[in-house]
Amino acid sequence: MIEFPRPLPIIHSTILLEPQGRFPVEQLDLEFANGARRRYERMRGSGRGAVLIVPMLDQDTVLLIREYACGLHRYELGLPKGRLERDEDVLEGANREMKEEVGYGGRRLQTIHHLSLAPTYMSHQTHVVLARDLYEERLEGDEPELLEVLPWKLSELESLVEREDVTEGRSIAALFIARAWLQRNP
């Protein structure tokens, strides 16, 4: 890890600008080490974060899901994911989401990385969880339709990311991270 020698800015105040919105926005009054003062706005996360699961059917086969992406108004292929519920730890949430979206649970779950979406204005973090030793179990989720599950070989990852229906950056990053992690830790 590269260390950066500057101290973090001092937060003098935080004001919640849109407390009732789905994505609360807060304004921070910051002072940097050189004395410069600035106001920044950021979307405040729920504090619980989210999980993105890489469910491995075997050492080379990941289970992907095809689901409707409202923002793009099309179906996208990616990894199962979801927000953590209150009082739920990362691995519990990952196993629950996987059962709801893929129809499998995992006996071996491990957080292998963390991702952010837009760290300059969002405080949200996504935990990347590798799931192995899968077993069939389905929980009812909040999806309006049953999600299609598609097995894909990690050894063919480059051809996956060339597809027009694979554009979600967190899924793409997590797949490359998982493949590298599995190569180092078989």
Backbone torsions as a table, in degrees:
resi	resn	phi	psi	omega
1	MET	NA	136.3	178.7
2	ILE	-85.8	125.4	178.4
3	GLU	-88.5	136.9	177.1
4	PHE	-107.7	125.3	-170.0
5	PRO	-74.1	-14.8	-176.8
6	ARG	-77.2	144.1	174.4
7	PRO	-74.1	156.2	176.2
8	LEU	-65.4	151.3	176.5
9	PRO	-60.9	152.2	175.8
10	ILE	-83.8	130.8	175.9
11	ILE	-92.6	110.7	-179.8
12	HIS	-82.6	-34.4	177.8
13	SER	-158.0	155.5	175.6
14	THR	-131.9	124.9	179.9
15	ILE	-120.4	128.9	176.9
16	LEU	-82.3	113.8	-175.0
17	LEU	-84.7	-39.7	-177.6
18	GLU	-130.3	75.5	-174.6
19	PRO	-69.5	-23.3	-175.4
20	GLN	-92.8	-9.5	-177.1
21	GLY	-73.2	163.5	177.9
22	ARG	-63.5	-33.1	178.2
23	PHE	-118.8	90.7	-178.2
24	PRO	-58.6	136.8	179.4
25	VAL	-111.7	132.1	176.6
26	GLU	-121.7	149.1	178.8
27	GLN	-108.8	130.2	180.0
28	LEU	-111.6	132.6	173.0
29	ASP	-96.1	110.8	-172.9
30	LEU	-113.5	148.2	171.2
31	GLU	-125.0	122.3	-179.2
32	PHE	-85.7	165.8	-175.7
33	ALA	-58.1	-27.6	-179.7
34	ASN	-86.8	5.4	178.5
35	GLY	92.9	-9.9	179.5
36	ALA	-66.0	136.4	178.2
37	ARG	-111.1	138.0	178.1
38	ARG	-146.1	156.6	171.2
39	ARG	-108.3	130.0	176.8
40	TYR	-119.8	150.1	172.8
41	GLU	-116.8	144.2	177.5
42	ARG	-145.4	152.1	172.5
43	MET	-80.8	127.0	-178.0
44	ARG	-88.7	129.2	177.9
45	GLY	-77.0	172.6	-179.5
46	SER	-75.1	-13.6	-178.4
47	GLY	92.9	-22.6	-179.4
48	ARG	-86.5	-31.1	-179.4
49	GLY	82.0	-166.9	-176.6
50	ALA	-141.4	168.3	177.8
51	VAL	-123.6	148.3	173.4
52	LEU	-130.2	120.5	-170.7
53	ILE	-106.9	135.7	173.8
54	VAL	-107.7	90.6	-177.4
55	PRO	-83.4	115.1	-176.3
56	MET	-99.1	113.2	177.5
57	LEU	-70.4	-36.7	171.8
58	ASP	-148.9	-171.3	-173.6
59	GLN	-62.1	-22.0	-176.8
60	ASP	-121.7	-5.5	-173.4
61	THR	-112.5	116.8	176.8
62	VAL	-100.7	148.4	176.7
63	LEU	-100.0	118.0	178.3
64	LEU	-102.2	162.6	175.8
65	ILE	-124.5	148.4	173.3
66	ARG	-109.3	120.6	179.8
67	GLU	-140.4	158.7	-179.5
68	TYR	-69.1	130.6	177.7
69	ALA	-110.0	102.1	-175.5
70	CYS	-58.7	-40.7	-178.2
71	GLY	-60.2	-32.0	-179.9
72	LEU	-103.7	-10.0	-176.4
73	HIS	52.0	55.5	175.3
74	ARG	-162.3	172.0	175.8
75	TYR	-89.4	135.2	-179.1
76	GLU	-120.9	148.1	177.0
77	LEU	-103.7	128.2	-179.2
78	GLY	-166.5	-161.6	-178.7
79	LEU	-94.4	153.4	174.3
80	PRO	-66.4	145.9	-176.8
81	LYS	-159.1	165.5	175.9
82	GLY	174.7	168.3	178.8
83	ARG	-78.4	148.4	174.3
84	LEU	-75.7	140.7	177.4
85	GLU	-86.7	162.8	179.7
86	ARG	-56.3	135.8	179.1
87	ASP	63.1	26.1	179.5
88	GLU	-115.2	129.3	177.5
89	ASP	-83.1	172.8	-172.8
90	VAL	-58.6	-48.2	-176.0
91	LEU	-70.2	-36.7	175.0
92	GLU	-62.4	-45.4	179.5
93	GLY	-63.3	-40.4	178.8
94	ALA	-63.2	-43.8	-179.5
95	ASN	-65.7	-41.1	178.6
96	ARG	-62.6	-49.9	-179.4
97	GLU	-59.9	-40.6	-179.9
98	MET	-63.9	-41.9	178.4
99	LYS	-65.2	-37.8	180.0
100	GLU	-71.1	-41.8	-171.1
101	GLU	-96.7	-29.8	-175.1
102	VAL	-110.6	-25.3	-176.8
103	GLY	84.8	20.5	178.0
104	TYR	-135.0	149.2	168.1
105	GLY	-110.7	170.5	179.7
106	GLY	-128.1	137.5	176.9
107	ARG	-85.4	-25.2	-180.0
108	ARG	-121.9	105.6	179.9
109	LEU	-119.5	138.5	-177.5
110	GLN	-150.2	130.7	173.8
111	THR	-75.0	125.2	-177.6
112	ILE	-113.6	-11.2	179.4
113	HIS	-171.7	174.3	174.5
114	HIS	-133.4	141.6	179.4
115	LEU	-126.7	151.1	171.8
116	SER	-119.5	158.6	179.8
117	LEU	-88.2	-56.4	-178.6
118	ALA	-146.3	82.7	-171.1
119	PRO	-64.7	-14.1	178.3
120	THR	-76.4	-19.5	178.1
121	TYR	-142.4	9.6	176.3
122	MET	-132.2	139.0	178.5
123	SER	-95.4	3.0	-176.4
124	HIS	-67.3	139.2	175.3
125	GLN	-127.2	142.0	176.0
126	THR	-116.3	128.9	178.2
127	HIS	-90.8	124.1	177.1
128	VAL	-89.8	118.9	-175.9
129	VAL	-116.4	126.4	174.5
130	LEU	-89.7	127.7	-179.7
131	ALA	-117.8	126.2	179.2
132	ARG	-132.0	173.4	-177.2
133	ASP	54.3	60.6	-175.3
134	LEU	-77.6	153.0	175.2
135	TYR	-141.0	148.8	-177.9
136	GLU	-73.5	127.0	172.5
137	GLU	-166.2	127.9	-179.1
138	ARG	-115.6	133.4	171.6
139	LEU	-112.6	150.1	176.2
140	GLU	-73.0	129.9	179.9
141	GLY	-111.5	-165.7	-178.5
142	ASP	-102.2	8.2	179.3
143	GLU	-72.0	141.9	-178.4
144	PRO	-74.1	-15.1	179.6
145	GLU	-146.1	157.7	177.6
146	LEU	-64.8	131.8	-178.5
147	LEU	-84.1	139.7	176.6
148	GLU	-75.9	133.9	178.5
149	VAL	-107.4	129.1	-176.7
150	LEU	-127.3	116.4	174.6
151	PRO	-72.8	142.7	178.9
152	TRP	-143.4	140.1	179.4
153	LYS	-80.4	127.8	175.2
154	LEU	-62.5	-27.4	177.3
155	SER	-67.0	-12.2	177.7
156	GLU	-114.7	30.1	-175.6
157	LEU	-62.6	-38.7	-178.7
158	GLU	-59.8	-39.9	179.2
159	SER	-71.3	-27.2	176.7
160	LEU	-65.9	-47.8	-175.0
161	VAL	-74.0	-7.7	174.0
162	GLU	-84.3	-11.3	-179.0
163	ARG	-69.6	147.7	179.7
164	GLU	-72.2	-20.0	-178.9
165	ASP	-99.6	16.7	176.5
166	VAL	-124.3	93.7	-176.4
167	THR	-131.8	-6.8	-175.4
168	GLU	-74.1	113.9	-172.3
169	GLY	-58.7	-38.7	-179.2
170	ARG	-65.1	-41.6	179.0
171	SER	-63.7	-44.7	-179.9
172	ILE	-61.6	-47.7	179.3
173	ALA	-60.9	-45.1	-177.8
174	ALA	-63.3	-36.5	178.7
175	LEU	-65.3	-42.6	177.6
176	PHE	-67.7	-39.7	177.7
177	ILE	-62.5	-45.2	-179.1
178	ALA	-65.2	-42.6	179.2
179	ARG	-60.1	-45.9	179.3
180	ALA	-64.5	-41.1	-179.8
181	TRP	-62.8	-44.6	-179.8
182	LEU	-66.1	-33.3	177.2
183	GLN	-66.9	-33.7	178.6
184	ARG	-83.8	-25.2	-174.7
185	ASN	-131.4	69.3	-177.0
186	PRO	-69.3	NA	NA
